[in-house]
């Protein structure tokens, strides 16, 4: 057996390598303590389960928004679409003020908040949380959903949002 050359476990190189795999991007939002709260996740995955329907994402344990959002009755998941590409950094800002400025939103009776123009909208509740190194893996149960096949999602690739080729 020939030993592998050039393999590494250096955290910076691992992070760089992982960025080379395109990933789904979603805004998670809800009304928490009477305030609209939102965060962006770049590790969003669908198809965790179809029966019951479940999706997942990973969140850094150092997040200051997730502890707030995780207390919501329901969370609105809006898969980011092409029209959101210029607002993603605003939604992910460390400053919680002004994250929704210039964005149309819709709020469900549950308090889940959705971005207008998203190709996929999911109303979800937290089903499971699993520790995973410096992150937690969150599995959400889909309570209700809506899709718009006329809109295209964006992906996170090499630390940038990118449009899918039509």
Secondary structure as GFF3:
##gff-version 3
##sequence-region A 1 166
A	DSSP	alpha_helix	11	18	.	.	.	ID=ss1
A	DSSP	beta_strand	23	32	.	.	.	ID=ss2
A	DSSP	beta_strand	35	50	.	.	.	ID=ss3
A	DSSP	beta_strand	53	60	.	.	.	ID=ss4
A	DSSP	alpha_helix	66	69	.	.	.	ID=ss5
A	DSSP	beta_strand	75	79	.	.	.	ID=ss6
A	DSSP	three_ten_helix	82	84	.	.	.	ID=ss7
A	DSSP	alpha_helix	88	91	.	.	.	ID=ss8
A	DSSP	beta_strand	105	107	.	.	.	ID=ss9
A	DSSP	beta_strand	113	115	.	.	.	ID=ss10
A	DSSP	beta_strand	120	132	.	.	.	ID=ss11
A	DSSP	beta_strand	135	147	.	.	.	ID=ss12
A	DSSP	beta_strand	154	157	.	.	.	ID=ss13
A	DSSP	beta_strand	160	163	.	.	.	ID=ss14
###
